Amino acid sequence: MKRIQSILVAAVLLWAAPVQAEQPIFDEMPRWDGGWGVQVLQEFLMKQEEDHAPNAGFASAEERIHLTHVQGVYTWDKSIRMTAKVPVVLFAERTVETSGVSPATLQDQGLGDVTLAVPLKQYFNLDGRSGSWTLGPQMLVPGGSDDAYNVYQRDWAGGIYAGYETETFLFHIGGGFDAWYGEGDSPVSSGQYFQFGMNYQIGDLNGYVKLKNYGKYQQDKVLKYSVGPSIYLRITDTVHMQIQTMHDVVAKRFDDKTGRDDSYRIGIGFVY
């Protein structure tokens, strides 16, 4: 049972990670030398899965997950920064239903893998439009407690992402690509993201509303595509907030299972 619970936590963190393609603070700042910030995100995931294999041990499964993402950033120069992202599973519950058998429920929690990155940015300013190019090496460092989760090994991974974004007084648009290679039975994974939206101003408050698109491929496991809106609000120069939801519209599994994920996230960030 302990092994099954630990595998559940590992699976939760693996599927949750792609949602966090952006960098702190909400992909916006700090954009000045010596700036730093921290953001805390609360994410709620709902997952549904069905097994269509002739000899499947279960017919369907549902998961409810609550994660806290603690993320930080420091900029030596506005073009060179370091980020760290740490997910923590506060609650994960998986209910498995099998024909002729009472539903089985598993629960667990745990610390996730730490993602470290060094985004290198090149900013530009044009007539009525500004933006940036980004190239960022990144590393996935195994997390978790050896005492609680010594029945499995977390995998190291290295990766890189590249992106472009631009904005005017009215709109935002951007996109990018990341690729990972790590240990384990599915070492190769990649993702692509695209987002566009409009700026808004309400009194002294301002921000943007974007539609985000994210595609993910993991070797021998899944090909998926998710879409959802994101609302960002600058409350003050120090305090920032974001609300976001993402939903699978394509989720192709390379086995006999089908399913989809729905993610709801709210976060607050502080920049200095």
N, C-alpha and C positions, 0 to 999 in steps of 0.2 A: 504494500500500500504506500509506504514512504517513497518508493521509487516512482510510482505513478504520480504522486503528488509533486515530486520534484520535476518530473518531466512536464507536468502541467505548467509550472512556473516558467520553465525554459521556453515552452511554446508560446506562452503569453508574451514574454519579453521579445521573442523573435518577431511575432506579428505586430507588436506595438511599435517597434523601432522605426519602421518606414514612415510612420505618420510624422515623425520629427525631422523632416528633411531640412527645415529652416534652422537658422542659427540664432542664438540669443543676441540682442533682445528683440524677439519677434521679427528677425531679419532686418531690423531698422537701425540699430545703433549699439554702442557709441561710435561715432565717426570722427573722434578727435584723439590726439595723442594723450596717452595716460588715462584714457577713460576705462571704466569697468562697470559691470552690472551683474545682476542676478535675477532670475525669474523662476517662479514656482507655478507649475501647471497641474491641474487636476483633470485626469482623463478617465472617462467611463466607456468601456468597451462591451458590446454585446455581440456574441458570435453564435452562429447557427451552423450545424454540420450534419450531413447525412452520408451514410456509407452504403454504396450500391453493390459492393462485392458480394458474390454468391455465398461466401462463407464468412461474411462480416460478423464480428463479435458483438456489434451493436448496430441499431438501426438509425439512431440520431443522437445528437448531443447539443446542449446549449451551455454557453459560458457567460458569466457576468464578472467583469473585472473592473477594479478601481485601482488606478495607478497615480502616483505622484512623481512628476518629473522635476528635479532640481537641476538648474542649468546656470552656468556662469560664463562670463567673457571678460577678457582684459585686452586692451589695445596698447601696444608699445608705440606704434605709429598708426595713423588711421588706415594705412594699407596693410598692416601686419597685426594680427591678433591671435589669441589662443582661446579656444572654447572647451568646456567640459559639460557633458550631459549624463546625468545619473537617474535612471528610472527605478522606482521602488513599487513593487506590487503590494498594496495594502490589503487587498482582498481579491481572491480568485476562487470562483465556484464553478464547477463543471458537473452538470447533470446528464447522465447517460441512460438512455431508454433502450431496452432490448425486449423484443417480443416474448411474452410469457414470463418475464422476469421483472421484479420490482425495480423502479429506477434507482440508480446508484449515484450518490453525490460525493464529490471530492472537494476539499477546500485547502488552500494554502496561501502563503505569502512569502516574499523574499526580495533581496536586493538584486538588481539587474546588472548588466555589463555596462561599464563606463565607456562612453565615446569621447575621445580626445581629437581635436582637429586644430589645424593652423591655417585658417583662411587667409589667403593673400589676395588683396583687392586692388584693382586699378580703377580709380574714379575718373569720370570725364564730365565736362560741362559744355553744352552746346547752346545755341540760340533757342531759349525756351524749353530746353530739355536737359536733364542730367541723368547719370546712371553709373553703372560699374560692371566690370568683369571680375569674376572670382575663380581662383584655382586653389583647392584646399586638400592637402594630404590629411588622412585621418586614420585612427586606430581604435579598434575595439578591444578593451582590456577586460578579461574575465572578472566578474564580481561574484557576490554571494558569500555566504559563510561556509567554511569548510566543515564546521561541526554540524550544521543543519542540512547541507546539501552535498555531502561527500559521496553520494551514490552516483553522481555523474560529473563529467568534466565540462566546464564552459570552454568555448573555443576562442582563441585569439584570431584576429582578422585585421588586415590592412586594406585601405582603400583610398580613393581619390574622387573628388567631385569638381565639376566645372559649371559655372553658371553666368548668366547675363541678366541684368535688369535695368530698366529705364523708367523714368517718370516725367510727367509735365505737371502743370498746375492742376490738370483735370484727371489724368489717368496714371495707372501703374501697369506694367507688363514685364514679365520675366519668365525664365525657364532655366533648366539645367539637367545634368546627368551625373549619376554617381555609380561607381563600380567597386565591388569588394572581392577579396580573395582571402579565405581563411582555412582553418582546420575543420575537421569533421567530414561527414559523408556528402555534404552539399556545399563545397567550398566557394562556388561562384554565385554571386548575386549582383543585381544591378537595378537601378531605378531611374526614372525620368519624371520631371515635374514641370508643370506649366501653370502660370497664374496671371490673371488680368483683373483689373478692377478700377474703381473710381475713388477719388479723394472726396472728402466732405468736410464742412465747417459748420459747427453749431455753437454760436457764441464764441467763447474762448476755447472750446474743445474742438479738436480736429483729429482726423484719422482717415481710414480707407475701408472700403468694402470690396473684397476680392472673391473670385471663384477660383478655387484651387483644383488642380488635376494631378494625380499621382499614379504612375504605373510601376509595378515591381515584377521582377523575374528572379526566382531562386532555383538553381539547378536541381532538376529532378523532383521539385516540390510544387511550385505554384507560379502562375502568371495571373496578375490581377491589375485592375484599374479602378481607382477610387476618385470620387468627385465630391466637393462640398464647399460651402461658403465660409469665409473668414472675415470677422469684423475686428478691426484694430482701432483703439482709442488712446490718444495722448491726453492724459488727464492734466499733468504738469510736465515740465522738462524732466522731472525725476521719476514720476509714476506713470506707468503705461499698462494697458489692459488689452486682452484679446479673447474673443469667443470664436470657436471653430467647430464644425462638424464635418465628418467625412463618411462616405457610404460607398461600398463596393457596387459597381455596375457590371464588372466582369471579374470572375474569380474561377479561373481554370486550374484544376488540380491535376497533377500527373500521377494520380492513383484513382481509385474508384469512389473517392469522396467528393462531395459538393458542399458549398456553403458560402456564407457572406458575413462581412463584419460591418458594424456600425459604430462609429467613434464620436464621442461628444467631449469637448475640451474647453476649459476656461482657465485663464492664467493671468497673473499680475507680475510685472517686472519693474525693477528699480535701477536707474542709471545714474552714475556719478562721474 
